[in-house]
Amino acid sequence: IFSIGWGPLTGVLLAEMFPLRVRGSAVGVGWAINRLVSGLVVLTFLPLSAVVGVGGVFSMYFLVALAALWFSLYVVPETKGVTLAS
């Protein structure tokens, strides 16, 4: 399921957003943050579902996904036609 969602886009976006001189470090930090947030989701799912129910937790995840979609559409720069080195 990870591969058909937003998961792999992290690597693509990180590799295209940073200049070559910092790309390796920036991608490493980005992936570390990605894995930490994924771990946070795993650790908080059961406690949250006990408080707001499974539907409530998935509603919160849905709101985060909508925020990610908005961010992708309006904040992430377009890289089509731009060379990887620039």
C-alpha positions as CSV (number, residue, x, y, z in Angstrom):
1,I,0.0,0.0,0.0
2,F,2.9,2.4,0.7
3,S,4.0,2.2,-2.9
4,I,0.7,3.3,-4.3
5,G,0.2,6.3,-2.0
6,W,2.3,9.3,-1.0
7,G,5.1,7.2,0.3
8,P,7.6,7.1,-2.6
9,L,7.0,10.7,-3.5
10,T,9.1,11.8,-0.5
11,G,12.2,10.5,-2.2
12,V,11.4,12.0,-5.5
13,L,10.6,15.4,-4.1
14,L,13.6,15.5,-1.8
15,A,15.9,14.5,-4.7
16,E,14.6,17.2,-6.9
17,M,14.2,20.1,-4.5
18,F,17.8,20.5,-3.2
19,P,20.9,21.7,-5.0
20,L,23.7,19.1,-5.6
21,R,26.0,20.5,-2.8
22,V,23.5,19.6,-0.1
23,R,21.3,17.0,-1.7
24,G,22.8,13.9,0.0
25,S,22.5,15.4,3.5
26,A,19.0,16.9,2.8
27,V,17.6,13.7,1.5
28,G,19.0,11.8,4.5
29,V,17.4,14.3,6.9
30,G,14.2,14.2,5.0
31,W,14.0,10.4,5.1
32,A,14.8,10.4,8.8
33,I,11.9,12.8,9.5
34,N,9.7,10.7,7.3
35,R,10.5,7.5,9.2
36,L,10.1,9.3,12.6
37,V,6.7,10.6,11.6
38,S,5.7,7.1,10.4
39,G,6.7,5.7,13.7
40,L,4.7,8.4,15.5
41,V,1.6,7.3,13.5
42,V,2.2,3.7,14.5
43,L,2.7,4.6,18.2
44,T,-0.3,6.8,18.5
45,F,-2.9,4.9,16.5
46,L,-4.1,2.7,19.3
47,P,-4.2,5.3,22.1
48,L,-6.0,7.7,19.7
49,S,-8.5,5.1,18.6
50,A,-9.3,4.4,22.2
51,V,-10.2,8.1,22.7
52,V,-11.9,9.1,19.4
53,G,-12.5,5.8,17.8
54,V,-11.1,4.3,14.7
55,G,-13.2,6.5,12.5
56,G,-12.0,9.6,14.3
57,V,-8.4,8.6,13.8
58,F,-8.8,8.0,10.1
59,S,-10.7,11.3,9.9
60,M,-7.6,13.0,11.4
61,Y,-5.4,11.1,8.9
62,F,-7.7,12.3,6.1
63,L,-7.3,15.9,7.2
64,V,-3.5,15.5,7.2
65,A,-3.7,14.0,3.7
66,L,-5.8,17.0,2.5
67,A,-3.3,19.3,4.0
68,A,-0.5,17.4,2.2
69,L,-2.4,17.7,-1.1
70,W,-2.9,21.4,-0.6
71,F,0.8,21.8,0.2
72,S,1.8,19.8,-2.9
73,L,-0.4,21.8,-5.2
74,Y,0.3,25.3,-3.9
75,V,3.7,25.3,-2.1
76,V,5.9,22.6,-3.7
77,P,7.7,24.1,-6.7
78,E,7.1,22.7,-10.2
79,T,10.3,20.9,-11.5
80,K,9.0,19.9,-15.0
81,G,11.5,21.1,-17.6
82,V,14.1,22.0,-15.0
83,T,17.4,20.2,-15.0
84,L,18.3,18.1,-12.0
85,A,21.5,20.1,-11.4
86,S,19.6,23.4,-11.2
